[in-house]
Amino acid sequence: MAIIPTARTYGLLLGGGLVTALLTNLIALPNRMAVALLALLLFNGAVLALMVWDGLRVRASCATVQRAPLHCLSIGRDNPIVLQVEAAAPARLRLYDNYPTAFDGTPMPLEITLNGKAPETITFTVHPKQRGEYPWGDLQVQQRGPLGLAWADWTVPAAATVAVYPDLIGLSQLSVKLALQATGTLRQKRRMGVGTEFAELREYDIGDDLRLVDWKATARLGQPLVRVLEPEREQTLLILLDRGRLMTAQVQGLTRFDWGMNAALSLAMAGVSRGDRVGLGVFDRTLHAWLPPKGGRANFQQLIERLTPMQPVLEESDYLAVATHAAQQQHRRSLVVLITDIVDQTASAELLSALARLRPRHLPFCITLRDPAIDRQAHQPTTAVDAAYQRAVALDLLNQREAAFARLKRRGVLVLDAPAHKISDPLVESYLRLKSQSKL
């Protein structure tokens, strides 16, 4: 256990030196310099001895600090980290949790004052920006002595390896939302049509469609009843995630590929929760992963494990190849969701041909991840010449995107264009809407 002087100790040492110098100049004594130095040494020695004694006293009542087990962290999120701290007597602590330097997070040290009555829980956050495995260091604890002259410093062994996954926090929140929707305890913001499969009978309510009234059941039970229909289950959802050059760009601190991966997993969770078979393909110039459509939670966990290690690459994506492979592998009509980005009409010509190839057997759905910085630049008035040129380029890019979307829509391709960091929610809502409207 090391002992570190506090600011109070340094202040006493400095104050002693100043007082000694002042008295030496004001008091006339023989050999006054020798007397002053001796007095200063005695004073500083006493202060240092008290400091050491103060630091050693901490050993008898040192606090205990323990970090809760580190679970998988979510990329692009503030992940809570929990510390359990306990002391037998009132104490003041400084805690340094040596989380990976690649993470943003709560600045260290954490200043804590304990009352010594009960254990306390301390929570701070870390914000990973890349997926992967990272070494997490030990805990360093500093406890101030009763006199406030020394910090007793020691290390709590707590080194570990932590894995950063896609947005598991967002997936957990989505899981709760989907469960509430499925049980009917959460009202939809808007009515999204009716289903195709009979689910149950319930009492008629004002506003219900009269065409859904079950007249036989109404006559038999003597009260108006309506048929509740739910979307057809066991349909097929195929997600194609681009990891090529366009997906390497940074948007709001993460790559487009990371935002696309979060959206793909959110969509897969929605599909699994609605009883559909979900498949996945990840591609750039070649197809790097292909998981045939399956149902069940086990399949969703497999999707997470397969996607997590993947990173975007600076290669042009071959849309025709992946669309051809999907068409050859998937004969049953499916909702084929391709997550990528679009620059202009020329660059999107191959994408248009690829998605058109999936028609009419499948229902293609193109998801593009927009950069909100370009939107801001395009709509920001300016008088500076350089900024005006940048604004003109941004406006041209947006116009080119809209022209490309128009071509896709004319060929029967569904399109969703949204900011990359907000794509998951509208994508899930669009999927649920397509299910309820029986578009498949």
N, C-alpha and C positions, 0 to 999 in steps of 0.2 A: 504494500500500500504506500503510494507516494504522497508527499506533503507539498502543497503548492501555496505560496503566500497569497493572501487576499489583498484587495486594494487598501484595506485598513492597515495592514502591516506595512505596506510601502509608504502610506501616509505618515505613520509613526516614525519610520526611519528617516524620511525626508524632513519631517517636522523637528526631530531631534537634532539633525544636522544644522538646520536653520537657527534653532534656539542657541545651539552651541556657538555658532559663528557670531550671533548677535551679542551674546554675553562676553565673548572674547574681546569684542571691540569696545564694549561699554565698561567693563570692570578691569581695573589695572591691578594685576597680580604678578609677582615674580614667576617666571616660567609659565606664563598663562597659556601659551600654545600647548605645552606638554600636558598641563592640567585639562585643557579643553579636549585634547585628543583622548586622554584617559577617560574623561567623563562620557565622551561620545561612544567610545568602545564599550564601556560598561552599560550605557543605555541601550545601544544596539544589541549587545549580547543578551540583555534581559528581554528585549522585544523578541529576538529570534528564539530564545529558550521558551518563552510563552507561546510562540507560534508552534514550535514542535510539540509542546505539551498539549496545546489545543487540538492539533491534528491527531495526536495519539489517543486523545479522549474519544474520538469518533469511533475507534475500533470497538469500544464497549457497547455502542448503540448504533452501529452502522445499519443503514436501510437495506432492504432486500428489493431487488428489481428483477422482474421477469417479463419477457416478451411473450405474448400469446403466439401460438403456432402460426407460421406464415402459410397462408393458402395461396392458391393461384391468383395472380393479380390481373386486372383488366387494363388493357392498353387505352390511353387517352382518357382515363378516369382518375379522380382523386380517390385512391384506395385507402381505407382506414387501417392503421396499425395500432394495436392496443398493447399498452404496458401496464403491468400490475406492480404497484409500489406500496411498500409497507415499512413503517418505522416504529420502534417501541416508544420513542419520545419525539416531541416536536423537532422538526429538522428542515433545513433548506438544502435543496439538491439542484445540481445541474446534470442533465442527462444528454449524452451523445449516442444516438443510435446510428451506427455507420451503415446506412442504406447505400445502395449502388450509386456511384457518382453520375451514372447515365440518367438517373431519375431526377425530375424536379420534385420538390417536396417542402415540408415545413422546415424552416431554418433551424439549425442546431446551435447552441444547446437548448433544451427545454428547461425553463426555470420552474421549479416546483417547491411549494411550501407545504409541509405535512403537519397535521395537528397531533399525530401520534396516537390517535384514538382508534382508527379503523383503516384497513387497506383502501387505497385509492386507485382509480382507473384513469390512466392518461391516454388520450387518443391523439395521434397526429396522422397526416396523410402523405402519401407519395404518389407521383404522377408519372408513370412510365410512358415513353414515347416510341418504344420499339418492342416487338415481341422477342422472346427468347428466354434463356436461363441466365441468371445473374448471381454472383456471390454477394451475400449479405454479411457484413462484419459483426464484431462483438459489440456489446454495450459498454460504454465508458461512463462511470458514475463518479461524480464529485459531490461530497457532502461537507458543508461548512461546520467548523467547530463551534462550541458554545460561546467562545469569546469573539468569534468572527475574525480570527487572525489567520486561519489556515483552511484550505480545502484538502480533505483527505480524498485521494484519487485512486480508484481501482477499476479493474476490468471484469465484467461479467461475461464468461464464455457463452456466446449465443450465435456463433457463426452458422450460416445455413445457405442453401441455394434456393432461390425463388424463381418460379416460372411466370412469365408474362404471357397471357393468353389474349385472344380477342375480347371484345367487350362483354365479359361474363355478368357484370353488374346490370348492364342494359338488358341482357337476355333474361336475367332473373326477374327484373321488373316487367318485362314483356310476358313472361310465363304467368305471372299473377294476373295481369290484365286479360290475357286470353282465357284463363280459367274463370274469371269473373264474367266475361262475356258468354262463355259456354253455359254457365249456370243461370244466366239471365238476371244477375244482380247488378249489372252495370248497363245503364241505358246508352244506346248508341247516339252519337251526335246527329246522325241523320239516318233515315230509313234507307237501307241498301237493297231493297227488293225482297223477294221471297225465295225460298228454297224449292227443291224438287222432290224431296223424300219426306214421307209422313213421319212425324215425331210423336205427337200426342194430341189429345183433345183438351181444350180449356174453355172456360166460360167466355161468352161473347163480351167484348168491351167496345165502348163507343169509338168509332174510327176504324174498326176492323173491316176488312174487305168482305162484303156479303157473299162473294163467290166462294169464300172459304168456309161458309157455314155448312156444317154436317147436319142435314135435315133429318136423316134417319135417327141419329143419336139425339137430336133435339126433341123429336117426337117421342122417343122412348123414355127419356129422362124428364121431359117436361120443362126444360130450360134451354135457352139458345147456347149451342156449343160450336166452336170453330176448330178447324184442323190447323195444327201448327206444323209448318213445313220447315225442314232444315236443308242446307246445301248437301248435295250428293257427296258421299264419302268415297274413298278408294279411287280418287282421281290421281293423276300423275303430274308432279311438279318437277321440272328439270331446270337447274340453275347452272348457267355457264358464266364463270368469273374470269375476266380478263386480267392477266398480270403482266402485260407488255409495257412498252415504253410510255404510253399515255397514263398508265396507272402508277408511275414512279413519282409524279409531281406531288409536292407537298401542299396540302390544304388544311388550314387551321391546326398546324402542328403535326399532322399525320399524313402518310402517303394516301393517295386515292385508293390504292389497293387495300389498305387497312380499313378505310371507310367502306369499301365494297365488300370486304370480308365480313365486317359487322352486319351489313345489310343482308348479305347472303345467309348468314346464320339466323338472323331474325326471321327472314322469310321461311327458312327451313323449319324453324321452331313452330311458326304459324301453320305450316303445312302438316307437320306431324300432329299438332294439337287438333287439327280438323280431320284427322284420319286419312290423309293423302299419303301416297308414296312419293318420297323426295329423293332426287338424284342430284349429283354434282359433277361438274367438269371444270378444271382449272387449266388455262391454256395461255400460251404466247405464240411463238412460232410453231410449237408442237403442243400436243396435249400432255400435260404433266400429271394429271390426276383424273380418274374417272370412277365414280361410284354409282353403279346402276340404281335406279329408283327402288327404294324399299320403304316400308313403314316402320313405326315403332320408335321408342325412345333410344334404344340401343343404336339404331342407325344414326340418330342425331348426334350421339356422343362420338360415334365414329367420324362423322363429318368434322367435328371440332378438332379431334386429334389429327386428322389428315390435313386440315387447313393450317393449323397453328404454325408449323415450321416454315411455311412457304413465304417467299419474299418476291417483290416485283423485280423485273429485269429490263434492261435497256435493249429490247428486241421488238421488232414489229410483229404485231399479232396477225395470225392467219385465221380470219373469221370464216372463210369458205371451208377450210379444212375441219374446223370444229363443228360447223353446222352440218356438213356432210356426215361426219361421224355420228352426231346426234340423230340425224335422220335415219341412218342405217341401223343404229342400235335400238332406237325407240320407235316401234311400229304403232303402238297405241297412241291415240290422240293425247297430247300433253300441252300444258302451259310451259313454254320454253322462255325462261327469263335470262337475258344476257346483260350482264353488268359491265359497263365499259365507259368510255367517254367519246365525244365527237368534237372534231375541230372545224371542219367545213364540208361542203358538198363533195368536193373532189376526194378528200381523205376518207369520207364515209361511203364511197361508192361500193367498195368491197363489202362493207358491213351491210349495206342495203341489199346487195345480191345474196349474201349469206342468209339474212333473215327472210327474204322473199322465197328462198329455196325451201324453207320450212312450211310455207303455205302450200296448199290449204289443209294438209293433214293436221298440222299443229297450230297452236295459237302463239305466235312470237310476241315477246314483250321486251322492248329495249329500255334499259335503265341507264341514264347518263348522270355523271357526278359533276355538277357544276362548281366552279370556283367562285365563291362570293366576292373575292377581291376584284375580279373582273367586273362583276355587277356594280360594285361601288365605284370603280374607276369610270365605268361607262355613264353613270348617272350623277357624277360629281362635276358641277359647273366650275370652269376655271378660265382665267385670263392669261396664264403663263403659256408661252409657246410650246415648251416641251410637254407640259401636262396636257395641252390641247391635242398634240399628236398622239399621246398615249391614250387619251379618251377616244379619239377617232379609231385607233386600232381596236380598242375594247368594244366599241359599238359595232365595228365590222365583224369581229369574232362572234358577237351575239347574233347578228343578222345571218351570218353563215350557218350558225347552229340551228336557228329557226327554219332556214331553208332546208337543211338536212332533215329536220324533224318532219317537215311538211311532206317531203318525198317518202319518208318511211310510212307515214300515216296513209298516204295515197295507195301504198302497196299492202294495206291491211295490217300493218305492224302497230301494236300498242306502244306508246311512248310515255315515259315518266322522266322528267328532267327536274332535278332539285339540288340544292346545295349539298355537297358531299357529306358534311357533318350532320345533316338533317335528313338523310335519305331513308333511313330505316323505317320510321313511322309511316310516311306516305306510301312506301312500298308495301308494307304489311296491310295497310288499309286498302290499297288497290287490289291486292290479292283477295282479301275477304269480300270486297265488293264484286269482283269477278266470280267468286264462288257463289255468292248469294244471287247473282243475276244469271247463273247457269250459262256463262259464256263458253265453258268447256263442253 
